Amino acid sequence: MLSIIIPTLNEEKYLPLLLGSIKKQDFFDYEIIVSDAGSEDKTLEIAQKYGCKIVRGGFVSTGRNNGAKAARGDIFLFLDADVILPPFFLKNSVEKFKKRNLGIAAFLIFPQSSKKIYKVCFKFFNLYVWLVQKLSAHSVAAIMVKREIHQTIGGFDEEIFFVEDYSYTREAAKVSKFGLIKEPFFVSVRRYEKDGRFNVCVKYALAELHVLFLGPVKSDIFKYRFGHYENKEAKK
């Protein structure tokens, strides 16, 4: 079974898009777990409508770990709430994951926007992670991992404030086979629109250097906020 784990906080706008895209998949051996950090909108109502299992969340790493603890599957798929999966994504991804005997996998990402600036930026990012995948494993917005690997590395480090998915993937790649799966999915550009394209790009570039040369980001130097799109913040 595949356990799809989604951390949420006030995601009534994006969660139904993601859940709707999951329900349209030609793949049925899955469960959906929503780890909610105290939403005050219709997020939980939407999750219940789609038959999701709901657990208590928190900051992103905490939400993912809590979701994993409640999961029944032998493969986990951690997804951000603001992504959309194209048809056959689950079927094709699981087949490739198993066929290549991967322990952890990441995916190429594409923007939920027709603006050329985002297409160029995401294309550059995909090229970068493809070129350095054997030296430094990356993941953004979606991670597929075997249950046993998640447990071996102790899950997500809940002391990490920013790019926790990057640090998690690097740790998992040390004890298992990592691979990029050529199965695209679509990520919203809301953070770029709210926080500013230049600011977001610089922040992620600096965080990349921090992880490479100083280790995981365990202080709030980058002022990362979770679920702040409606002027709300999640507390750790």
LUMLO-175445 format. One record per residue: residue number from 1; chain; x, y, z of N, C-alpha, C, O in turn. Coordinates in steps of 0.001 Angstrom, whole numbers, padded with zeros to 6 digits, always signed. Layout:
N
(NUM, 'A', (X, Y, Z), (X, Y, Z), (X, Y, Z), (X, Y, Z))
...
END
This chain:
236
(1, 'A', (+000835, -001211, +000000), (+000000, +000000, +000000), (+000865, +001255, +000000), (+001944, +001286, +000592))
(2, 'A', (+000372, +002283, -000673), (+001018, +003589, -000685), (+000307, +004500, +000307), (-000911, +004662, +000242))
(3, 'A', (+001059, +005087, +001215), (+000495, +006047, +002169), (+000868, +007450, +001724), (+002044, +007813, +001711))
(4, 'A', (-000144, +008243, +001356), (+000070, +009621, +000927), (-000120, +010527, +002131), (-001198, +010565, +002725))
(5, 'A', (+000920, +011252, +002487), (+000913, +012051, +003717), (+001034, +013531, +003370), (+001978, +013947, +002698))
(6, 'A', (+000057, +014327, +003841), (-000030, +015738, +003469), (-000132, +016618, +004719), (-001156, +016582, +005401))
(7, 'A', (+000892, +017400, +005036), (+000773, +018354, +006146), (-000038, +019566, +005703), (+000147, +020062, +004592))
(8, 'A', (-000935, +020048, +006566), (-001797, +021165, +006176), (-001919, +022209, +007271), (-001744, +021925, +008456))
(9, 'A', (-002224, +023419, +006842), (-002632, +024508, +007721), (-003380, +025525, +006862), (-002778, +026244, +006065))
(10, 'A', (-004692, +025571, +007038), (-005545, +026500, +006282), (-005357, +026343, +004771), (-004945, +027276, +004080))
(11, 'A', (-005662, +025164, +004284), (-005439, +024830, +002869), (-006753, +024589, +002114), (-006797, +023769, +001196))
(12, 'A', (-007818, +025296, +002495), (-009110, +025068, +001849), (-009094, +025403, +000359), (-009926, +024885, -000385))
(13, 'A', (-008182, +026247, -000094), (-008110, +026621, -001503), (-007407, +025557, -002336), (-007857, +025222, -003432))
(14, 'A', (-006297, +025023, -001812), (-005464, +024121, -002607), (-005715, +022640, -002343), (-005575, +021822, -003251))
(15, 'A', (-006080, +022286, -001122), (-006242, +020867, -000796), (-007252, +020153, -001695), (-006968, +019037, -002130))
(16, 'A', (-008411, +020735, -001995), (-009347, +020021, -002867), (-008795, +019789, -004270), (-009182, +018822, -004925))
(17, 'A', (-007910, +020643, -004738), (-007295, +020445, -006052), (-006385, +019223, -006026), (-006392, +018410, -006950))
(18, 'A', (-005603, +019103, -004957), (-004717, +017953, -004812), (-005516, +016667, -004630), (-005263, +015674, -005313))
(19, 'A', (-006477, +016683, -003714), (-007258, +015473, -003452), (-008068, +015063, -004681), (-008229, +013875, -004962))
(20, 'A', (-008566, +016039, -005393), (-009301, +015738, -006619), (-008410, +015062, -007652), (-008838, +014142, -008348))
(21, 'A', (-007155, +015530, -007747), (-006227, +014924, -008708), (-005832, +013517, -008281), (-005539, +012674, -009129))
(22, 'A', (-005822, +013252, -006981), (-005521, +011901, -006490), (-006672, +010956, -006821), (-006448, +009827, -007259))
(23, 'A', (-007883, +011411, -006614), (-009050, +010571, -006864), (-009207, +010212, -008344), (-009881, +009238, -008678))
(24, 'A', (-008591, +010991, -009223), (-008694, +010732, -010663), (-007608, +009767, -011158), (-007573, +009428, -012341))
(25, 'A', (-006729, +009328, -010263), (-005619, +008461, -010662), (-006090, +007053, -011035), (-007100, +006564, -010531))
(26, 'A', (-005338, +006423, -011923), (-005594, +005026, -012279), (-004773, +004125, -011359), (-003999, +003283, -011813))
(27, 'A', (-004962, +004326, -010055), (-004220, +003613, -009015), (-005067, +003691, -007759), (-005554, +004764, -007400))
(28, 'A', (-005244, +002572, -007095), (-006220, +002563, -006000), (-005690, +002007, -004680), (-006387, +002069, -003667))
(29, 'A', (-004481, +001470, -004674), (-003932, +000880, -003457), (-003223, +001949, -002638), (-001997, +001952, -002521))
(30, 'A', (-004008, +002850, -002079), (-003419, +003940, -001307), (-004364, +004367, -000186), (-005552, +004044, -000182))
(31, 'A', (-003795, +005098, +000756), (-004551, +005805, +001787), (-004031, +007237, +001808), (-002888, +007503, +001436))
(32, 'A', (-004880, +008148, +002246), (-004477, +009556, +002341), (-004546, +009987, +003797), (-005574, +009836, +004457))
(33, 'A', (-003444, +010522, +004283), (-003371, +010997, +005663), (-003095, +012494, +005663), (-002090, +012944, +005113))
(34, 'A', (-003973, +013251, +006269), (-003795, +014695, +006401), (-003345, +015003, +007822), (-004048, +014704, +008787))
(35, 'A', (-002175, +015599, +007935), (-001637, +015990, +009243), (-001879, +017485, +009406), (-001165, +018306, +008831))
(36, 'A', (-002878, +017826, +010184), (-003304, +019223, +010248), (-002755, +019943, +011476), (-002757, +019413, +012586))
(37, 'A', (-002286, +021169, +011241), (-001639, +021954, +012290), (-002578, +022947, +012959), (-002130, +023952, +013512))
(38, 'A', (-003884, +022671, +012911), (-004845, +023554, +013570), (-005535, +024515, +012621), (-005667, +025699, +012927))
(39, 'A', (-005970, +024028, +011491), (-006624, +024881, +010500), (-007895, +025507, +011054), (-008634, +024882, +011815))
(40, 'A', (-008137, +026756, +010657), (-009325, +027484, +011094), (-010292, +027731, +009939), (-011283, +028446, +010083))
(41, 'A', (-009984, +027125, +008789), (-010883, +027261, +007644), (-011565, +025916, +007388), (-011827, +025182, +008340))
(42, 'A', (-011854, +025578, +006154), (-012582, +024347, +005834), (-011668, +023174, +005473), (-012120, +022196, +004878))
(43, 'A', (-010395, +023268, +005829), (-009445, +022213, +005476), (-009886, +020846, +005988), (-009903, +019881, +005224))
(44, 'A', (-010239, +020747, +007259), (-010618, +019458, +007837), (-011917, +018936, +007235), (-012073, +017734, +007020))
(45, 'A', (-012843, +019845, +006966), (-014108, +019459, +006335), (-013847, +018849, +004955), (-014467, +017854, +004579))
(46, 'A', (-012936, +019449, +004219), (-012579, +018947, +002886), (-011892, +017592, +002990), (-012189, +016684, +002214))
(47, 'A', (-010972, +017450, +003949), (-010258, +016184, +004144), (-011238, +015057, +004476), (-011109, +013942, +003970))
(48, 'A', (-012212, +015357, +005326), (-013220, +014358, +005683), (-014077, +013986, +004480), (-014415, +012818, +004289))
(49, 'A', (-014423, +014970, +003681), (-015242, +014735, +002488), (-014571, +013749, +001541), (-015239, +012935, +000904))
(50, 'A', (-013240, +013829, +001452), (-012486, +012953, +000551), (-012038, +011654, +001228), (-011281, +010878, +000646))
(51, 'A', (-012501, +011424, +002442), (-012192, +010172, +003117), (-010788, +010046, +003645), (-010272, +008936, +003777))
(52, 'A', (-010162, +011156, +003949), (-008788, +011127, +004457), (-008763, +010764, +005944), (-009700, +011062, +006684))
(53, 'A', (-007690, +010126, +006359), (-007429, +009942, +007775), (-006791, +011239, +008281), (-005866, +011755, +007654))
(54, 'A', (-007267, +011759, +009387), (-006765, +013031, +009896), (-006015, +012811, +011204), (-006526, +012175, +012126))
(55, 'A', (-004795, +013347, +011274), (-004001, +013268, +012497), (-003543, +014673, +012866), (-003591, +015599, +012056))
(56, 'A', (-003102, +014802, +014096), (-002610, +016099, +014558), (-001253, +016396, +013946), (-000348, +015562, +013978))
(57, 'A', (-001119, +017593, +013387), (+000132, +017975, +012760), (+000926, +018950, +013598), (+000993, +018825, +014820))
(58, 'A', (+001527, +019921, +012936), (+002395, +020895, +013577), (+003208, +021548, +012494), (+002734, +021700, +011368))
(59, 'A', (+004438, +021941, +012815), (+005317, +022438, +011780), (+005533, +021312, +010769), (+005230, +020159, +011077))
(60, 'A', (+006046, +021607, +009573), (+006059, +020645, +008466), (+006645, +019290, +008837), (+006030, +018258, +008571))
(61, 'A', (+007831, +019280, +009450), (+008476, +018015, +009802), (+007655, +017220, +010797), (+007542, +016000, +010680))
(62, 'A', (+007085, +017900, +011769), (+006244, +017232, +012764), (+005008, +016621, +012098), (+004630, +015487, +012392))
(63, 'A', (+004393, +017377, +011212), (+003218, +016880, +010514), (+003521, +015639, +009698), (+002745, +014683, +009699))
(64, 'A', (+004637, +015652, +009008), (+005009, +014488, +008200), (+005306, +013277, +009079), (+004886, +012161, +008772))
(65, 'A', (+006022, +013500, +010157), (+006335, +012386, +011056), (+005081, +011805, +011693), (+004942, +010587, +011800))
(66, 'A', (+004174, +012668, +012114), (+002927, +012178, +012718), (+002095, +011403, +011706), (+001462, +010402, +012042))
(67, 'A', (+002103, +011870, +010474), (+001394, +011152, +009427), (+001997, +009783, +009175), (+001276, +008807, +008970))
(68, 'A', (+003318, +009714, +009191), (+004011, +008440, +008973), (+003706, +007446, +010092), (+003592, +006246, +009845))
(69, 'A', (+003576, +007943, +011313), (+003284, +007062, +012445), (+001896, +006414, +012302), (+001663, +005304, +012780))
(70, 'A', (+001002, +007118, +011648), (-000364, +006601, +011477), (-000521, +005809, +010183), (-001580, +005231, +009937))
(71, 'A', (+000508, +005777, +009364), (+000419, +005161, +008042), (+000495, +003638, +008110), (+001141, +003069, +008989))
(72, 'A', (-000181, +002996, +007162), (-000181, +001536, +007069), (+000634, +001024, +005887), (+000931, -000169, +005816))
(73, 'A', (+000998, +001898, +004967), (+001675, +001477, +003753), (+003140, +001153, +003933), (+003763, +001561, +004913))
(74, 'A', (+003693, +000408, +002969), (+005121, +000106, +002982), (+005916, +001138, +002194), (+007146, +001157, +002246))
(75, 'A', (+005200, +002002, +001458), (+005821, +003123, +000764), (+005079, +004392, +001157), (+003849, +004427, +001161))
(76, 'A', (+005840, +005440, +001490), (+005255, +006731, +001830), (+005433, +007701, +000663), (+006460, +007685, -000015))
(77, 'A', (+004436, +008537, +000438), (+004554, +009643, -000507), (+004188, +010916, +000238), (+003014, +011175, +000503))
(78, 'A', (+005198, +011707, +000572), (+004969, +012983, +001253), (+004710, +014046, +000192), (+005520, +014241, -000714))
(79, 'A', (+003577, +014731, +000312), (+003212, +015766, -000646), (+002897, +017069, +000071), (+002292, +017061, +001143))
(80, 'A', (+003305, +018195, -000520), (+002834, +019483, -000053), (+001370, +019622, -000467), (+000934, +018996, -001433))
(81, 'A', (+000624, +020429, +000250), (-000812, +020540, -000015), (-001126, +021317, -001284), (-002243, +021227, -001793))
(82, 'A', (-000171, +022078, -001807), (-000452, +022937, -002955), (+000096, +022367, -004267), (+000527, +023117, -005143))
(83, 'A', (+000077, +021037, -004395), (+000513, +020433, -005642), (-000676, +019760, -006329), (-001703, +019493, -005703))
(84, 'A', (-000520, +019496, -007604), (-001523, +018782, -008392), (-000825, +017657, -009147), (+000215, +017872, -009770))
(85, 'A', (-001396, +016462, -009091), (-000812, +015306, -009762), (-001497, +015083, -011110), (-002727, +015062, -011174))
(86, 'A', (-000736, +014919, -012174), (-001337, +014615, -013473), (-001828, +013173, -013515), (-001459, +012378, -012651))
(87, 'A', (-002645, +012819, -014493), (-003137, +011437, -014608), (-001990, +010429, -014665), (-000950, +010698, -015268))
(88, 'A', (-002181, +009287, -014045), (-001231, +008176, -014036), (+000037, +008431, -013206), (+000956, +007612, -013210))
(89, 'A', (+000083, +009568, -012497), (+001279, +009876, -011711), (+001569, +008786, -010683), (+002696, +008298, -010598))
(90, 'A', (+000566, +008404, -009905), (+000785, +007416, -008843), (+001191, +006056, -009412), (+002161, +005452, -008954))
(91, 'A', (+000465, +005589, -010386), (+000756, +004280, -010986), (+002162, +004246, -011564), (+002932, +003328, -011280))
(92, 'A', (+002497, +005238, -012371), (+003805, +005266, -013015), (+004941, +005443, -012014), (+005994, +004818, -012144))
(93, 'A', (+004726, +006293, -011018), (+005772, +006558, -010028), (+006071, +005328, -009177), (+007233, +004988, -008955))
(94, 'A', (+005026, +004666, -008704), (+005226, +003466, -007882), (+005904, +002369, -008699), (+006788, +001679, -008192))
(95, 'A', (+005502, +002203, -009946), (+006115, +001185, -010797), (+007593, +001463, -011010), (+008409, +000546, -010920))
(96, 'A', (+007951, +002700, -011287), (+009350, +003066, -011505), (+010154, +002948, -010206), (+011307, +002517, -010213))
(97, 'A', (+009538, +003330, -009114), (+010193, +003257, -007804), (+010575, +001806, -007482), (+011693, +001529, -007048))
(98, 'A', (+009642, +000902, -007697), (+009886, -000506, -007407), (+010839, -001134, -008421), (+011733, -001893, -008046))
(99, 'A', (+010652, -000825, -009690), (+011478, -001416, -010737), (+012946, -001046, -010559), (+013830, -001863, -010816))
(100, 'A', (+013206, +000182, -010121), (+014593, +000648, -009931), (+015115, +000320, -008535), (+016259, +000624, -008197))
(101, 'A', (+014256, -000305, -007733), (+014621, -000691, -006369), (+015167, +000499, -005578), (+016219, +000413, -004944))
(102, 'A', (+014434, +001599, -005631), (+014848, +002802, -004921), (+014421, +002746, -003462), (+013422, +002119, -003109))
(103, 'A', (+015198, +003413, -002628), (+014821, +003555, -001231), (+014137, +004878, -000999), (+013275, +005008, -000131))
(104, 'A', (+014541, +005875, -001802), (+013943, +007206, -001734), (+014024, +007842, -003116), (+014989, +007632, -003851))
(105, 'A', (+013008, +008618, -003459), (+012964, +009237, -004780), (+012388, +010642, -004702), (+011576, +010960, -003834))
(106, 'A', (+012836, +011474, -005640), (+012295, +012813, -005812), (+011800, +012932, -007248), (+011946, +012002, -008042))
(107, 'A', (+011218, +014077, -007576), (+010579, +014252, -008874), (+010938, +015601, -009486), (+011334, +016531, -008783))
(108, 'A', (+010794, +015692, -010799), (+010942, +016961, -011470), (+009680, +017781, -011212), (+008579, +017233, -011156))
(109, 'A', (+009842, +019083, -011058), (+008704, +019927, -010688), (+008387, +020934, -011797), (+009277, +021418, -012497))
(110, 'A', (+007087, +021234, -011934), (+006644, +022190, -012935), (+005651, +023148, -012284), (+004889, +022744, -011405))
(111, 'A', (+005651, +024412, -012705), (+004812, +025424, -012044), (+003356, +025381, -012471), (+003035, +025060, -013616))
(112, 'A', (+002480, +025710, -011529), (+001062, +025902, -011853), (+000878, +027334, -012345), (+000109, +028109, -011776))
(113, 'A', (+001588, +027662, -013395), (+001536, +029015, -013940), (+002023, +028986, -015386), (+002899, +028197, -015741))
(114, 'A', (+001455, +029840, -016202), (+001872, +029935, -017602), (+002910, +031029, -017812), (+003377, +031237, -018932))
(115, 'A', (+003277, +031736, -016730), (+004255, +032819, -016850), (+005636, +032261, -017201), (+006102, +031288, -016609))
(116, 'A', (+006261, +032894, -018160), (+007548, +032417, -018656), (+008613, +032413, -017566), (+009462, +031522, -017539))
(117, 'A', (+008582, +033389, -016674), (+009600, +033483, -015625), (+009615, +032235, -014756), (+010682, +031760, -014366))
(118, 'A', (+008435, +031702, -014450), (+008366, +030508, -013621), (+008798, +029274, -014400), (+009455, +028389, -013851))
(119, 'A', (+008436, +029212, -015663), (+008848, +028071, -016477), (+010368, +028005, -016579), (+010959, +026928, -016505))
(120, 'A', (+010990, +029159, -016750), (+012447, +029214, -016856), (+013102, +028834, -015532), (+014054, +028053, -015510))
(121, 'A', (+012600, +029378, -014440), (+013179, +029102, -013117), (+013056, +027624, -012752), (+014012, +027018, -012267))
(122, 'A', (+011883, +027048, -012984), (+011685, +025639, -012647), (+012514, +024741, -013556), (+013009, +023705, -013112))
(123, 'A', (+012670, +025119, -014812), (+013497, +024340, -015737), (+014948, +024352, -015283), (+015631, +023330, -015346))
(124, 'A', (+015417, +025500, -014828), (+016779, +025616, -014331), (+016968, +024742, -013091), (+017976, +024049, -012955))
(125, 'A', (+015984, +024786, -012189), (+016080, +023962, -010982), (+016116, +022474, -011332), (+016927, +021730, -010780))
(126, 'A', (+015251, +022038, -012237), (+015227, +020634, -012637), (+016557, +020196, -013233), (+017037, +019094, -012968))
(127, 'A', (+017144, +021071, -014038), (+018440, +020754, -014644), (+019515, +020627, -013566), (+020348, +019722, -013607))
(128, 'A', (+019485, +021540, -012608), (+020472, +021523, -011525), (+020382, +020236, -010706), (+021396, +019573, -010485))
(129, 'A', (+019186, +019880, -010258), (+019054, +018696, -009403), (+019362, +017426, -010191), (+019819, +016433, -009623))
(130, 'A', (+019110, +017459, -011498), (+019442, +016300, -012323), (+020960, +016125, -012429), (+021469, +015007, -012352))
(131, 'A', (+021669, +017230, -012606), (+023116, +017167, -012770), (+023840, +016759, -011486), (+024868, +016085, -011538))
(132, 'A', (+023299, +017170, -010334), (+024009, +016912, -009061), (+023421, +015751, -008280), (+023812, +015529, -007134))
(133, 'A', (+022492, +015001, -008866), (+021768, +013981, -008104), (+022674, +012920, -007475), (+022352, +012393, -006410))
(134, 'A', (+023803, +012599, -008116), (+024694, +011582, -007560), (+025594, +012147, -006467), (+026181, +011400, -005684))
(135, 'A', (+025695, +013467, -006423), (+026521, +014118, -005419), (+025693, +014631, -004247), (+026131, +014588, -003097))
(136, 'A', (+024501, +015114, -004549), (+023648, +015701, -003517), (+022183, +015510, -003881), (+021680, +016158, -004799))
(137, 'A', (+021499, +014628, -003169), (+020099, +014316, -003463), (+019183, +015461, -003032), (+019292, +015957, -001910))
(138, 'A', (+018283, +015878, -003921), (+017339, +016955, -003645), (+015900, +016470, -003775), (+015620, +015501, -004480))
(139, 'A', (+015011, +017144, -003097), (+013581, +016900, -003270), (+012820, +018163, -002907), (+013209, +018901, -002001))
(140, 'A', (+011744, +018399, -003617), (+010888, +019559, -003349), (+009436, +019161, -003533), (+009055, +018670, -004595))
(141, 'A', (+008624, +019370, -002506), (+007162, +019230, -002569), (+006658, +017799, -002681), (+005478, +017551, -002433))
(142, 'A', (+007519, +016845, -003049), (+007097, +015446, -003154), (+008287, +014525, -002903), (+009344, +014677, -003515))
(143, 'A', (+008103, +013572, -001997), (+009149, +012600, -001687), (+008505, +011226, -001585), (+007529, +011048, -000856))
(144, 'A', (+009042, +010261, -002306), (+008601, +008876, -002174), (+009701, +008096, -001473), (+010865, +008176, -001865))
(145, 'A', (+009345, +007342, -000439), (+010355, +006662, +000364), (+009785, +005380, +000955), (+008600, +005303, +001277))
(146, 'A', (+010634, +004388, +001091), (+010209, +003161, +001748), (+010026, +003417, +003239), (+010778, +004181, +003844))
(147, 'A', (+009036, +002782, +003816), (+008786, +002914, +005248), (+010047, +002610, +006049), (+010389, +003342, +006978))
(148, 'A', (+010735, +001533, +005688), (+011902, +001097, +006456), (+013025, +002130, +006425), (+013769, +002271, +007396))
(149, 'A', (+013148, +002847, +005322), (+014182, +003876, +005222), (+013812, +005076, +006095), (+014658, +005633, +006795))
(150, 'A', (+012549, +005459, +006043), (+012070, +006550, +006907), (+012348, +006234, +008370), (+012794, +007100, +009122))
(151, 'A', (+012088, +005006, +008768), (+012307, +004610, +010152), (+013790, +004519, +010485), (+014200, +004857, +011595))
(152, 'A', (+014589, +004066, +009535), (+016031, +003928, +009760), (+016689, +005261, +010089), (+017562, +005323, +010955))
(153, 'A', (+016280, +006328, +009408), (+016905, +007634, +009648), (+016164, +008436, +010707), (+016515, +009585, +010976))
(154, 'A', (+015139, +007838, +011310), (+014415, +008507, +012388), (+013434, +009554, +011916), (+013073, +010451, +012678))
(155, 'A', (+012988, +009456, +010652), (+012019, +010417, +010137), (+012641, +011777, +009859), (+013859, +011908, +009737))
(156, 'A', (+011793, +012774, +009762), (+012265, +014145, +009544), (+012793, +014718, +010857), (+012210, +014502, +011920))
(157, 'A', (+013893, +015444, +010770), (+014457, +016103, +011938), (+013567, +017296, +012285), (+013509, +018261, +011523))
(158, 'A', (+012881, +017244, +013414), (+011926, +018289, +013772), (+012587, +019549, +014316), (+011900, +020515, +014650))
(159, 'A', (+013917, +019547, +014407), (+014642, +020753, +014818), (+015011, +021628, +013622), (+015494, +022748, +013787))
(160, 'A', (+014779, +021108, +012422), (+015126, +021861, +011215), (+014013, +022848, +010879), (+012838, +022482, +010856))
(161, 'A', (+014386, +024101, +010620), (+013422, +025158, +010344), (+013094, +025311, +008866), (+011990, +025734, +008521))
(162, 'A', (+014031, +024975, +007988), (+013873, +025309, +006571), (+014528, +024245, +005704), (+015513, +023632, +006115))
(163, 'A', (+013995, +024020, +004513), (+014420, +022996, +003546), (+014662, +021645, +004230), (+015661, +020968, +003988))
(164, 'A', (+013720, +021288, +005081), (+013808, +020013, +005788), (+013719, +018826, +004836), (+014273, +017761, +005110))
(165, 'A', (+013021, +019012, +003718), (+012923, +017933, +002744), (+014270, +017633, +002099), (+014584, +016477, +001815))
(166, 'A', (+015063, +018674, +001869), (+016401, +018519, +001302), (+017293, +017724, +002264), (+017961, +016773, +001857))
(167, 'A', (+017298, +018119, +003541), (+018118, +017435, +004534), (+017665, +015989, +004727), (+018491, +015088, +004876))
(168, 'A', (+016357, +015776, +004724), (+015792, +014427, +004875), (+016238, +013528, +003726), (+016651, +012388, +003941))
(169, 'A', (+016151, +014045, +002516), (+016514, +013263, +001345), (+017998, +012933, +001344), (+018388, +011823, +000982))
(170, 'A', (+018820, +013880, +001743), (+020272, +013624, +001816), (+020577, +012513, +002819), (+021418, +011652, +002558))
(171, 'A', (+019899, +012532, +003958), (+020135, +011502, +004968), (+019676, +010131, +004479), (+020369, +009132, +004672))
(172, 'A', (+018509, +010090, +003847), (+017986, +008819, +003350), (+018862, +008257, +002236), (+019015, +007042, +002112))
(173, 'A', (+019436, +009145, +001426), (+020291, +008708, +000321), (+021595, +008089, +000815), (+022271, +007382, +000067))
(174, 'A', (+021947, +008349, +002060), (+023164, +007768, +002636), (+022984, +006291, +002971), (+023955, +005537, +003033))
(175, 'A', (+021733, +005884, +003187), (+021483, +004501, +003619), (+020650, +003717, +002608), (+020309, +002560, +002853))
(176, 'A', (+020318, +004338, +001473), (+019523, +003637, +000461), (+019792, +004245, -000907), (+020490, +005252, -001025))
(177, 'A', (+019245, +003637, -001915), (+019418, +004105, -003286), (+018465, +005249, -003584), (+017254, +005123, -003400))
(178, 'A', (+019015, +006368, -004046), (+018223, +007543, -004395), (+018088, +007645, -005906), (+019002, +007278, -006645))
(179, 'A', (+016952, +008141, -006358), (+016775, +008378, -007780), (+015757, +009458, -008049), (+014830, +009669, -007267))
(180, 'A', (+015938, +010140, -009164), (+014944, +011102, -009641), (+014007, +010370, -010590), (+014459, +009722, -011535))
(181, 'A', (+012732, +010467, -010350), (+011748, +009828, -011212), (+011199, +010857, -012194), (+010707, +011911, -011793))
(182, 'A', (+011287, +010545, -013465), (+010811, +011456, -014508), (+009295, +011352, -014645), (+008776, +010878, -015656))
(183, 'A', (+008623, +011792, -013639), (+007150, +011798, -013627), (+006746, +013165, -013080), (+006634, +013328, -011865))
(184, 'A', (+006526, +014144, -013949), (+006296, +015516, -013505), (+005001, +015709, -012731), (+004034, +014971, -012919))
(185, 'A', (+004995, +016699, -011870), (+003786, +017137, -011187), (+003859, +018652, -011083), (+004879, +019253, -011420))
(186, 'A', (+002784, +019268, -010621), (+002680, +020724, -010696), (+002593, +021362, -009308), (+001792, +020958, -008465))
(187, 'A', (+003432, +022359, -009099), (+003557, +023026, -007807), (+003054, +024467, -007932), (+003333, +025137, -008926))
(188, 'A', (+002324, +024935, -006944), (+001832, +026312, -006991), (+003002, +027298, -006837), (+004067, +026948, -006329))
(189, 'A', (+002775, +028512, -007282), (+003810, +029547, -007168), (+003394, +030594, -006131), (+003873, +031728, -006155))
(190, 'A', (+002510, +030206, -005236), (+001961, +031175, -004278), (+003023, +031819, -003401), (+002936, +033007, -003089))
(191, 'A', (+004028, +031040, -003001), (+005074, +031626, -002148), (+005844, +032701, -002896), (+006203, +033729, -002321))
(192, 'A', (+006099, +032465, -004184), (+006799, +033462, -004993), (+005959, +034719, -005143), (+006473, +035837, -005106))
(193, 'A', (+004660, +034518, -005314), (+003768, +035654, -005504), (+003606, +036468, -004225), (+003506, +037694, -004281))
(194, 'A', (+003578, +035805, -003083), (+003361, +036508, -001812), (+004640, +037123, -001258), (+004650, +038272, -000817))
(195, 'A', (+005723, +036336, -001286), (+006973, +036784, -000661), (+007927, +037476, -001622), (+008925, +038058, -001197))
(196, 'A', (+007622, +037415, -002923), (+008494, +038046, -003914), (+009407, +037028, -004576), (+010071, +036250, -003891))
(197, 'A', (+009444, +037029, -005891), (+010223, +036034, -006623), (+011706, +036095, -006272), (+012331, +035073, -005991))
(198, 'A', (+012256, +037303, -006291), (+013681, +037458, -006014), (+014004, +037010, -004599), (+014981, +036293, -004379))
(199, 'A', (+013193, +037426, -003644), (+013447, +037069, -002245), (+013420, +035556, -002036), (+014268, +035007, -001332))
(200, 'A', (+012453, +034892, -002641), (+012336, +033444, -002481), (+013520, +032730, -003118), (+014090, +031818, -002521))
(201, 'A', (+013888, +033137, -004315), (+015011, +032495, -005007), (+016314, +032658, -004238), (+017087, +031709, -004110))
(202, 'A', (+016556, +033853, -003731), (+017776, +034099, -002957), (+017770, +033291, -001666), (+018789, +032725, -001270))
(203, 'A', (+016613, +033243, -001016), (+016494, +032501, +000239), (+016811, +031016, +000039), (+017532, +030414, +000834))
(204, 'A', (+016266, +030437, -001028), (+016510, +029014, -001280), (+017953, +028759, -001706), (+018527, +027726, -001364))
(205, 'A', (+018536, +029689, -002446), (+019939, +029537, -002860), (+020858, +029571, -001638), (+021791, +028774, -001540))
(206, 'A', (+020598, +030482, -000719), (+021403, +030571, +000497), (+021200, +029343, +001384), (+022140, +028854, +002011))
(207, 'A', (+019964, +028854, +001427), (+019682, +027657, +002218), (+020414, +026446, +001643), (+020888, +025588, +002387))
(208, 'A', (+020500, +026386, +000326), (+021248, +025313, -000340), (+022706, +025316, +000112), (+023266, +024273, +000448))
(209, 'A', (+023311, +026504, +000114), (+024705, +026634, +000532), (+024869, +026301, +002012), (+025872, +025714, +002419))
(210, 'A', (+023878, +026680, +002806), (+023926, +026399, +004241), (+023955, +024893, +004486), (+024767, +024407, +005273))
(211, 'A', (+023075, +024155, +003815), (+023016, +022707, +003989), (+024301, +022048, +003502), (+024802, +021120, +004137))
(212, 'A', (+024828, +022514, +002398), (+026032, +021921, +001817), (+027273, +022130, +002687), (+028081, +021218, +002857))
(213, 'A', (+027414, +023335, +003234), (+028656, +023674, +003923), (+028545, +023792, +005444), (+029539, +023648, +006155))
(214, 'A', (+027330, +024054, +005940), (+027166, +024225, +007387), (+026256, +023185, +008016), (+026223, +023035, +009237))
(215, 'A', (+025514, +022465, +007175), (+024590, +021464, +007701), (+023158, +021967, +007698), (+022885, +023063, +007210))
(216, 'A', (+022232, +021167, +008245), (+020803, +021521, +008261), (+020539, +022877, +008906), (+021272, +023311, +009795))
(217, 'A', (+019488, +023533, +008446), (+019126, +024863, +008956), (+018325, +024698, +010244), (+017115, +024477, +010205))
(218, 'A', (+018998, +024805, +011374), (+018347, +024593, +012663), (+018145, +025884, +013449), (+017963, +025856, +014666))
(219, 'A', (+018179, +026996, +012758), (+017818, +028282, +013367), (+016863, +028977, +012407), (+016742, +028574, +011250))
(220, 'A', (+016196, +030002, +012874), (+015178, +030673, +012071), (+015758, +031833, +011259), (+015098, +032855, +011073))
(221, 'A', (+016983, +031673, +010781), (+017648, +032773, +010079), (+016957, +033132, +008764), (+017070, +034266, +008298))
(222, 'A', (+016249, +032185, +008167), (+015591, +032460, +006892), (+014130, +032873, +007055), (+013440, +033130, +006069))
(223, 'A', (+013661, +032935, +008301), (+012303, +033404, +008605), (+011238, +032662, +007790), (+010311, +033269, +007253))
(224, 'A', (+011392, +031343, +007712), (+010421, +030544, +006975), (+009134, +030419, +007777), (+009170, +030180, +008984))
(225, 'A', (+008003, +030580, +007111), (+006707, +030444, +007765), (+005860, +029420, +007027), (+005901, +029332, +005800))
(226, 'A', (+005096, +028653, +007781), (+004250, +027599, +007239), (+002799, +028039, +007323), (+002317, +028403, +008396))
(227, 'A', (+002096, +028005, +006187), (+000675, +028345, +006185), (+000406, +029802, +006451), (-000569, +030132, +007126))
(228, 'A', (+001246, +030689, +005940), (+001076, +032112, +006225), (+000335, +032863, +005122), (+000292, +034093, +005130))
(229, 'A', (-000238, +032142, +004192), (-000846, +032782, +003029), (-002112, +033546, +003358), (-002538, +034424, +002609))
(230, 'A', (-002709, +033200, +004491), (-003897, +033951, +004951), (-003563, +034725, +006214), (-004415, +034951, +007073))
(231, 'A', (-002286, +035129, +006305), (-001794, +035887, +007457), (-001892, +035085, +008750), (-002144, +035634, +009823))
(232, 'A', (-001687, +033778, +008627), (-001672, +032914, +009807), (-000354, +032162, +009809), (+000197, +031868, +008748))
(233, 'A', (+000151, +031851, +010986), (+001401, +031132, +011086), (+001227, +029927, +011979), (+000472, +029950, +012951))
(234, 'A', (+001945, +028869, +011628), (+001932, +027669, +012468), (+003037, +027792, +013491), (+004132, +028258, +013175))
(235, 'A', (+002766, +027388, +014690), (+003779, +027385, +015736), (+004352, +025982, +015879), (+003651, +024984, +015714))
(236, 'A', (+005616, +025932, +016183), (+006289, +024646, +016294), (+005772, +023888, +017505), (+006219, +022773, +017773))
END
